[in-house]
Amino acid sequence: MGRLTAILSLPGSLIGVLYGYATGTTQRKGSLTKVITDALGAHLSGKLSVHDIRFLGAASPIDQTMTKAIKSLASPVPPGYNEPYEGSGFSARWALKAPERTPSDPILLILHGGGYFLPALGFHVHAALAIARLSDVKNLSVLFLDYRLAPENPYPAPLQDAALLYKQLTEVDKNSNIILFGDSAGGNLALFLLQHFQKPHPACYALKEPIVKPKTVLLVSPWVDLEPNPVGSFDPKHNTDVLSYAALDYWAKTYCADRETRRSSYVSAAQADAELLRKAVQGINVLLLYGEVEVLHDACAALAEKIGSGAVVAIEPEGTHDSLLTAKIPSPSTLNNSFPFKTIVNYLNEVSGK
């Protein structure tokens, strides 16, 4: 469907959302402005092509995104900002490189979301730097994987990039303190890596034993089921999230065309064997953060049940998908007013002291 048709079909969609809000037949009880904004996002995301969304989102290569993003920050340019991380077979850039860092110093490795078709955007950079600034983790660096994108580079290209970057970090450069962050599709990619350590993907580099696993994994609204049924939180009739079932279904098929592959554990962790998942997270601090009213709620809940006590689960009241990236960047004095930032920062502070 073209951009004009998508826009013209908005009124009917908004009427349904407003009726549900007014009559209390949806879970949403917050700001009407936020409800309308999310409804617009859900409607358009399900109608526009990935190329249209890239155009409207002003998506650009990560070096250009970082150049633009830093201009809107009041703080000084972080050391090492926008420098490439050298290695073979992948692209990655520092958002923060701690001065005189050593291999034992922590690296917050960012696997960004975006449906596997969008690059890292400015708010990914802002959020990652805010987490680093607000946490008490000493000598923390922040590194972005600039993985290849669908539809030009579909499955398993992002998985291959992630495995090669992890090889460079741990086998070549001997880094031993990795904090893995993944939001939405990036959360999918993070869960792939954890399973890959346990059961190597045949198309990806198999890391050598002993594998240096991440010390901590932060999963924010991870996209863990790419072949779901349109029921429960995926039901279009009840969805009031910023994403729609139609959009996720389209993006999933754009990333991975084969239905059976989409149902595999490497692509849909929520459908993985519980024993495999529990072994994959064993010995790792795992935070699973998702929203109460987001479209991925049920899939994230299914993942949490399979992992069991291997993860700390935080559900944001009335939270929508990946709210970390739409939340206002807090200051230290306002951190407790931001559920996603507070949850992540407090968890990092807690586990970094173990």
C-alpha positions as CSV (number, residue, x, y, z in Angstrom):
1,M,0.0,0.0,0.0
2,G,1.3,3.5,-0.9
3,R,2.0,6.3,1.4
4,L,-1.1,8.3,0.3
5,T,-3.4,5.3,0.8
6,A,-2.0,4.6,4.2
7,I,-2.6,8.2,5.3
8,L,-6.1,8.3,3.9
9,S,-7.1,5.1,5.8
10,L,-6.2,6.7,9.1
11,P,-9.6,8.1,10.2
12,G,-11.3,4.7,10.6
13,S,-8.4,3.3,12.5
14,L,-8.3,6.3,14.9
15,I,-12.0,6.1,15.5
16,G,-11.7,2.6,16.7
17,V,-8.9,3.5,19.1
18,L,-10.7,6.5,20.5
19,Y,-13.8,4.5,21.0
20,G,-11.9,1.8,22.9
21,Y,-10.2,4.5,25.1
22,A,-13.4,6.3,25.8
23,T,-15.4,3.2,26.7
24,G,-12.6,1.5,28.7
25,T,-12.5,-1.6,26.4
26,T,-8.8,-1.4,26.0
27,Q,-6.0,-1.6,28.6
28,R,-4.7,1.9,27.9
29,K,-5.5,4.4,30.5
30,G,-2.7,6.9,30.2
31,S,-2.3,10.1,28.2
32,L,-4.8,10.4,25.3
33,T,-2.0,12.1,23.3
34,K,0.3,9.1,23.8
35,V,-2.6,6.7,22.8
36,I,-3.2,8.6,19.6
37,T,0.5,8.8,18.7
38,D,0.9,5.1,19.3
39,A,-2.3,4.4,17.2
40,L,-0.8,6.4,14.3
41,G,2.5,4.5,14.6
42,A,0.7,1.1,14.6
43,H,-1.5,2.0,11.6
44,L,1.3,3.4,9.4
45,S,3.8,0.7,10.4
46,G,1.4,-1.9,9.1
47,K,0.7,-0.1,5.8
48,L,4.0,1.3,4.7
49,S,6.9,-0.6,3.0
50,V,10.2,-0.9,4.8
51,H,11.6,1.5,2.3
52,D,8.9,4.1,3.0
53,I,9.6,3.7,6.8
54,R,13.3,4.2,6.2
55,F,12.5,7.4,4.2
56,L,10.1,8.8,6.8
57,G,12.5,7.9,9.6
58,A,15.4,9.6,7.9
59,A,17.4,6.4,8.3
60,S,21.1,6.8,7.5
61,P,24.4,5.0,7.9
62,I,25.5,4.7,11.5
63,D,28.5,7.1,11.2
64,Q,26.1,9.8,9.9
65,T,23.5,9.0,12.5
66,M,26.1,9.4,15.2
67,T,27.3,12.7,13.7
68,K,23.7,14.1,13.9
69,A,22.9,12.6,17.3
70,I,25.8,14.2,19.1
71,K,24.7,17.7,18.0
72,S,21.6,17.4,20.1
73,L,23.4,16.4,23.3
74,A,24.3,19.1,25.8
75,S,27.2,17.0,27.2
76,P,30.7,17.0,25.7
77,V,31.5,14.5,23.0
78,P,32.4,11.2,24.7
79,P,35.9,9.9,24.2
80,G,36.3,7.7,21.1
81,Y,32.8,8.7,19.9
82,N,32.0,7.5,16.3
83,E,35.4,5.7,15.9
84,P,35.2,2.4,14.0
85,Y,36.0,-0.8,15.9
86,E,38.3,-2.7,13.5
87,G,37.8,-6.3,12.6
88,S,37.0,-8.6,9.8
89,G,33.5,-9.4,8.4
90,F,31.5,-6.9,10.4
91,S,31.0,-3.1,11.0
92,A,30.9,-1.6,14.5
93,R,31.5,1.8,16.0
94,W,32.2,3.2,19.4
95,A,29.8,5.6,21.0
96,L,32.0,5.7,24.1
97,K,35.5,4.3,24.5
98,A,36.8,4.6,28.0
99,P,40.3,6.2,28.1
100,E,43.1,3.7,28.5
101,R,40.6,0.9,28.7
102,T,41.9,-2.7,29.2
103,P,40.4,-6.0,28.1
104,S,38.9,-6.5,31.5
105,D,37.0,-3.2,31.4
106,P,33.2,-3.5,30.6
107,I,31.8,-3.0,27.1
108,L,28.1,-2.3,26.7
109,L,27.5,-4.0,23.3
110,I,24.4,-2.5,21.6
111,L,22.4,-4.7,19.3
112,H,19.8,-2.2,18.1
113,G,16.2,-2.8,17.2
114,G,14.4,-1.8,14.0
115,G,12.7,-4.8,12.6
116,Y,15.9,-6.0,11.0
117,F,15.5,-3.4,8.3
118,L,16.3,-0.1,10.1
119,P,19.8,1.0,11.1
120,A,20.6,2.3,14.6
121,L,18.8,5.7,15.0
122,G,19.6,8.7,17.1
123,F,17.5,7.7,20.0
124,H,19.4,4.4,20.2
125,V,22.6,6.5,20.6
126,H,21.0,8.8,23.2
127,A,19.6,6.0,25.3
128,A,22.9,4.0,25.3
129,L,24.9,7.0,26.4
130,A,22.4,7.9,29.0
131,I,22.6,4.3,30.5
132,A,26.4,4.6,30.6
133,R,26.2,8.1,32.2
134,L,23.6,7.2,34.8
135,S,25.1,3.9,35.9
136,D,27.8,3.3,38.4
137,V,29.7,0.8,36.2
138,K,33.3,1.9,36.1
139,N,35.3,2.4,32.9
140,L,32.3,1.5,30.8
141,S,32.5,1.7,27.0
142,V,29.6,1.6,24.5
143,L,29.9,-0.2,21.2
144,F,27.3,-0.5,18.4
145,L,27.1,-3.4,16.0
146,D,26.1,-2.0,12.6
147,Y,24.7,-5.3,11.3
148,R,23.6,-5.8,7.7
149,L,19.9,-5.2,7.1
150,A,17.0,-6.8,5.3
151,P,15.7,-6.9,2.6
152,E,19.1,-6.4,1.0
153,N,20.7,-8.8,3.5
154,P,18.1,-11.1,5.0
155,Y,18.6,-13.9,7.5
156,P,21.1,-15.1,8.5
157,A,23.3,-12.0,7.7
158,P,22.7,-10.2,11.0
159,L,23.5,-13.4,12.9
160,Q,26.8,-13.9,11.0
161,D,27.8,-10.3,11.7
162,A,27.0,-10.7,15.5
163,A,29.1,-13.9,15.7
164,L,32.1,-12.3,13.9
165,L,32.0,-9.2,16.1
166,Y,31.8,-11.4,19.2
167,K,34.8,-13.4,17.9
168,Q,36.8,-10.2,17.5
169,L,35.9,-8.9,20.9
170,T,36.6,-12.1,22.9
171,E,38.9,-14.3,20.8
172,V,41.1,-11.7,19.1
173,D,41.0,-8.7,21.5
174,K,40.5,-10.8,24.6
175,N,37.7,-8.7,26.1
176,S,36.2,-10.5,29.1
177,N,33.6,-8.2,30.4
178,I,30.7,-7.9,27.9
179,I,27.3,-6.5,28.8
180,L,24.9,-7.4,25.9
181,F,22.0,-5.0,25.2
182,G,19.3,-5.8,22.7
183,D,16.0,-4.0,22.1
184,S,13.2,-5.4,19.9
185,A,15.0,-7.1,16.9
186,G,18.3,-6.5,18.7
187,G,16.9,-8.5,21.6
188,N,16.2,-11.3,19.0
189,L,19.8,-11.0,17.9
190,A,21.1,-11.2,21.5
191,L,19.1,-14.3,22.2
192,F,20.5,-15.8,19.0
193,L,24.0,-15.3,20.3
194,L,23.2,-16.9,23.6
195,Q,21.8,-20.0,21.8
196,H,24.7,-19.9,19.3
197,F,27.2,-20.3,22.2
198,Q,25.3,-23.4,23.3
199,K,24.4,-24.8,19.8
200,P,26.3,-23.2,17.0
201,H,24.4,-22.1,13.9
202,P,25.7,-23.9,10.8
203,A,25.9,-20.7,8.8
204,C,27.8,-18.6,11.4
205,Y,31.2,-18.6,12.9
206,A,31.4,-21.1,15.8
207,L,33.3,-19.6,18.7
208,K,36.1,-21.6,20.2
209,E,36.0,-23.1,23.7
210,P,36.1,-21.8,26.3
211,I,33.6,-19.2,25.2
212,V,33.7,-15.9,27.0
213,K,29.9,-15.4,27.6
214,P,28.5,-12.0,28.4
215,K,28.4,-11.2,32.1
216,T,25.0,-9.5,31.7
217,V,22.3,-9.4,29.1
218,L,19.7,-6.7,28.9
219,L,16.6,-7.5,26.8
220,V,14.2,-4.7,26.2
221,S,10.9,-5.7,24.5
222,P,12.7,-8.5,22.6
223,W,11.1,-9.7,19.4
224,V,11.1,-13.4,20.2
225,D,8.3,-14.9,18.0
226,L,8.4,-14.2,14.3
227,E,5.6,-16.6,13.5
228,P,2.9,-15.9,16.1
229,N,-0.8,-16.4,15.9
230,P,-2.9,-13.2,15.9
231,V,-4.3,-14.0,19.4
232,G,-3.9,-12.5,22.9
233,S,-1.6,-9.5,22.8
234,F,-1.2,-10.0,19.0
235,D,-4.9,-9.7,18.4
236,P,-5.4,-6.7,16.1
237,K,-8.8,-6.1,17.7
238,H,-7.3,-5.3,21.1
239,N,-3.9,-3.9,20.1
240,T,-3.2,-0.4,21.3
241,D,0.5,-0.6,21.0
242,V,2.8,1.5,18.7
243,L,3.3,-1.7,16.6
244,S,0.8,-3.8,14.9
245,Y,0.6,-7.6,14.1
246,A,0.4,-6.7,10.4
247,A,3.7,-4.8,10.6
248,L,5.5,-7.5,12.6
249,D,4.3,-10.2,10.2
250,Y,5.5,-8.2,7.2
251,W,8.9,-7.4,8.7
252,A,9.4,-11.0,9.8
253,K,8.8,-12.3,6.2
254,T,11.0,-9.5,4.9
255,Y,13.8,-10.7,7.2
256,C,13.3,-14.4,6.9
257,A,11.0,-15.6,4.0
258,D,10.8,-19.3,5.0
259,R,8.1,-20.1,7.5
260,E,9.7,-23.1,9.1
261,T,12.9,-21.2,9.6
262,R,11.0,-18.3,11.3
263,R,9.7,-20.9,13.8
264,S,13.2,-22.2,14.6
265,S,14.8,-21.3,17.9
266,Y,17.5,-19.3,16.2
267,V,14.8,-16.9,14.9
268,S,12.0,-17.3,17.4
269,A,13.4,-17.8,20.9
270,A,10.0,-18.0,22.4
271,Q,9.5,-21.3,20.6
272,A,12.8,-22.7,21.7
273,D,13.2,-25.7,24.0
274,A,13.1,-24.5,27.6
275,E,16.1,-26.6,28.6
276,L,18.2,-25.1,25.7
277,L,17.2,-21.5,26.9
278,R,18.0,-22.2,30.5
279,K,21.4,-23.6,29.6
280,A,22.0,-20.7,27.3
281,V,21.5,-18.1,30.2
282,Q,23.2,-20.2,32.9
283,G,25.7,-18.1,34.8
284,I,24.6,-14.9,33.1
285,N,22.8,-12.0,34.7
286,V,19.6,-11.5,32.5
287,L,17.1,-8.7,32.7
288,L,13.9,-9.0,30.6
289,L,12.0,-5.8,30.4
290,Y,8.8,-5.4,28.5
291,G,5.5,-3.4,28.5
292,E,2.2,-4.4,30.0
293,V,0.2,-3.4,26.9
294,E,2.7,-4.0,24.1
295,V,2.0,-6.3,21.2
296,L,4.9,-8.6,22.2
297,H,3.7,-9.0,25.8
298,D,2.5,-12.6,25.5
299,A,5.6,-13.7,23.5
300,C,7.9,-12.1,26.2
301,A,5.9,-13.7,28.9
302,A,6.3,-17.1,27.2
303,L,10.1,-16.5,27.0
304,A,10.2,-15.6,30.7
305,E,8.3,-18.8,31.7
306,K,10.8,-20.9,29.7
307,I,13.8,-19.2,31.2
308,G,12.4,-19.4,34.7
309,S,14.6,-18.2,37.5
310,G,17.4,-17.5,35.0
311,A,16.1,-14.0,34.3
312,V,14.8,-11.0,36.3
313,V,11.5,-9.9,34.7
314,A,10.3,-6.3,34.8
315,I,7.0,-5.4,33.3
316,E,6.3,-1.7,32.8
317,P,2.8,-0.7,33.9
318,E,0.9,0.4,30.8
319,G,4.2,0.2,29.0
320,T,4.2,0.0,25.2
321,H,6.9,-1.6,22.9
322,D,10.5,-0.5,23.5
323,S,9.4,2.5,25.6
324,L,13.1,3.1,26.6
325,L,13.6,4.7,23.2
326,T,10.6,7.0,23.4
327,A,11.1,8.0,27.0
328,K,12.6,11.3,28.0
329,I,16.3,11.0,28.8
330,P,16.4,11.4,32.6
331,S,18.9,13.2,34.7
332,P,20.2,11.6,37.9
333,S,17.6,13.5,39.9
334,T,14.7,12.4,37.6
335,L,15.9,8.8,37.1
336,N,13.3,7.3,39.4
337,N,10.5,8.9,37.3
338,S,11.5,6.8,34.2
339,F,10.6,3.1,34.6
340,P,12.7,1.7,31.8
341,F,15.8,3.7,32.5
342,K,15.5,3.2,36.3
343,T,15.0,-0.5,35.9
344,I,18.1,-0.9,33.6
345,V,20.4,1.4,35.5
346,N,19.5,-0.1,38.9
347,Y,19.9,-3.6,37.6
348,L,23.3,-2.8,36.1
349,N,24.5,-1.2,39.4
350,E,23.3,-4.3,41.3
351,V,25.0,-6.9,39.2
352,S,28.2,-5.0,38.5
353,G,28.9,-5.2,42.2
354,K,28.7,-9.0,42.3
